[in-house]
């Protein structure tokens, strides 16, 4: 009698084996009905579970540790593993505890991959909430239920129906059995010969077409597409070198979104925390509205972009499980599930500092991100970082140049009683370095001072030398009206500083009214002398002379005195004016006096304005050096 239960169990197991084999053969028939097979397999599995539960006590009674039931347990495990219907067993936290071979084949993964993973990591994000509700309902009611979802398989999304049943096992936590039935994939719906999504993971659009035209080898085609995208990015950055940083970032984001078939989020580091700058995605009204929602979400601490910037490391998640990785929108809805399950975050770094992050999100239909994608986007981020760094450096240099130029070339000149003074500066049309010209008008003891000068060379050192000379002349003139003494003092100051072997040429003049005539004492330190222009058109180029400042310790400035009648003009200039060249390579110095003679009797501002036109017309608008002009016209003496 004791053998009867054992014989009955053996007979039941043998019958189960036979029917399982029959079901497996039936599943191989292309005309088999999936629903009927699924129902039959679940019935057999239920029966096996009941037999296992019923026999667990008797088996344990034969052996305190239940060893007598091990063969039957192994058999039931084998039946579960080889059942031709995809089956998953999940625990109360919705973690997969068992996945049979059919389920692994459906997912396109190896055995053991699914075990220990969250069920939601295998489901398209939009279906998380409905599926959770169905699972909770089965646990609560203990009644079987069905649901639909999109499974994230290796070859893209698969539409599935899911039958959910309660597993009640004595001595174990309640678990759920999920039976999956595929309802169609992108691959099943493609026309013959149409490219699979997996073949376009590293590019789409024109990138994919390039690869298809050149080779049929998928690996070679993918490499060609990556190379083409790098070339397109480099071309975009070069063609937009003069564009603003914002324009560069937006155009690069749109390129990546189109060619990598992904959402692209650009976050940047500026004076403060990481800031969202731009979001690019599909070009349709619904996606445009979603892009606006994502744009309003700050990449705060804890978000994937913020962590990438803080660590300086790439983050690649093929199936993202953390729905809050990109934060929540204004309605409190996680952003990531609205965009897709596959996440790639790459810091934008130039090798010295992190400037921001590129975040890419793909839907399952577009394929999941892999290491080749991460490597490609890292290269693109590096190119973008260097372009941004160069753009910011150029901006800083331009701002520095503007600040220095403003300090060397005052926009408003001091008013000298009875004297018209006008000045103009023309920057070179080639090159962006700070020029070395300066001019100034300032009060002196018993009169006024005028100075103009130029430095040898360009750049920051040249600007520093020019600034030192200008301010030295201005300060010294407050105590000493003699231009020669002022230039000697400025030379001593120049010699005490290091300006990269720069030297400065300068003219300094002291103005004072004597007997209703304007007395001018002119000192020159290696600078061209001004041109004297009389109202009747008579022109005289005055001699300069002397030695430039910052070369020798004991230079002797050249000096001369003259008196100006009302209407007389002194026209000061730097060598950029006389050195201006025509397209025929002639120099403006050759026509300078003739051009000024034609302006006799004009006001100082008119003379400077007309000479500006003369220079630009003569040179064809091409200036190789900056130039400065200052016109001083004597008027009626002031009433004392």
C-alpha positions, 0 to 999 in steps of 0.5 A: 500500500505504501507503494501506491502513492509512489506509483500514482505519482510516477504515473502522473509525472509520466502523463505530464511528460507525454503531454508536454512533449505533445504540446512542444511538437504542436508549438512547432506547427506554423498553423498552431493556435497560440491561445490554445497552446497557452491555455493548455500549457497553463493547465498542465502547469497548474496541475504540476503545481497542485501535484507538487503542493499535494505531495510536498508533505508526503515527500517530506515525511519520508525524509526530514529534509525532503530529499525524497522529492528532489527528482520530482522537483528537478523534473518540474523545474525542467518542465517549467524551463522547457515549456514552449510558452514564455513564462516569468515568475515574479515576487511581491516586488515585481522582481523576476525570480524565474524565466524559462527558455522561451521567455529568454528567446522572446527577449533575445537574451541569454539564460539567466539574464532576466533573473533578478531584474525588475519586470519594469526594465523589460516593459516599455515605460508607458506601460508600467503603470497599467501593468502594475495595477493588473499585478496588484489586482491579481494579488488582491483578488487571487483571480487570474487576469490578462493585460497588454504591454510592449516588451523591450526585446533585443530586436525592438518592441514586441506587443504582448498579451500577458496572462497573470495567475497567482502561485500559492506555494506552501511555505513560500511567499506569494508569487505571480506567474506571467505567461507571455504571448507575442502579438507582433513586432516591428520585424514581423510587420516589415516588408521583405528586404526592409532594414531592421531597427537593429541595423540602424542603431548607430545612425539613420537618415542620410547616415544609414543611406551612406552605409547601405550604399557602400557595403552590405556588411553591418559592422562596416556600414555602422563604422562608416555611419559613425565616421560620417557623423563625426565628419558632419559634426566637425563640418557643422562646428567649423561652418558655425565658428562665428555663430553664438554658443547657443546656436552651435549647441542647438544645431549640434543637438538637431544633427544628433537627434536626426542622425541617431534617431533619439531625443537629445537634451543639452545641459550647460554649466555657466555661472552657477548650477547646471542649466537646461539649454535645449531639447531636440526630438522628432519634428511633429506637434506632439513631440514639440509639446513634449520638448517644451515640457522637458525643457522646463525641467531643471537638471538638479542634483540626483538627475542623470545629467547632473551626476555625469557632470559631477563625475565626468563619466559617461552613463549608459543604461540600455533599459533604464529602471529609474524612471526619475533619472531625468526628473519630473515635469510640472505635473509630477510625471517622470520625464524618462518614461515619456521619451523612451527606455534607453538612456545615454548621458555623456559629459561635454568636457574639453580635457580641463573642465566639464562644460555640460552634458549631452543626454540621449534617450531612445525608444525601443523601436529605434534600438537600445544604446550600446558601447559603440553609441557611447564611444561615438557620442563621447567623440562628438561631445569632445569636439563640441566642448573644444568648439565651445571653449574656443568660442568662450576664449574668443569672447573673453579676448574680444571683451578684454580687447574692447575694455582695453581699447576703451581705456586707451581710446576715450569715447569722449574727449575733454573740452579745451576752451577755444579749440575744436578737437576730434578723433577717430580710431579704425581697427584692422579688418584682419585679426582680432588682437588688441591694437596698440594705438592711444590718444588722450586730452587732459588738463595741465598746469596753465593749459591743456595736454594732447597725446597720441601714440602707438606701440610696436606689435599687437596683443596683450603685451602691446596693450599693457605697454600702451596703457602704461605709456598713456597713463604715465604721460597723463599723470606726469603732465599734471605736475609738469607742462613741459612735453619733453620732461613728461616723455622722459619720465614716461620712458623711465617708467617704461624701462622699469616694467617688463613688456615683452621688449615692446616700445612705444612711440608718442607725441605729446603737446602742451596747449596754452593761449598767449596774446590771442594765439594758441601756443603749442609746445610739441615733444616727439619720442620716435613718432611721426610729426603732425601735419599743419593745415592752414585755412587757405590750403597751405600744408606742412608736414612737421618733423617728428624725431626723438627715440621711442619710449622703453628702449634707452635710459637717456633718450632726448625727445625732439621738441618744437614750438609753434603758434596757431591762428584761428582756423589753423589745424594740427592733424595728428596720426599713427603710422597705421594711417600712412602705412595703409595700402591700396590694392595696387600696393601704394601707400596712403602717405603719398597722398596724405598732404594732398588729401588734407589740403582739400579739406582746408577750412573745414571743422575738426570733426569734418576733417576726421570724418572725411579722412576716414572715408579717404582711408577706406576708399584708398585701401579698398576696405582692407586695413592691416593695422589699426590707425588713429587720427586726431584733428586740433583746430584753433578757434577764437581765444576764450574770454578771460 
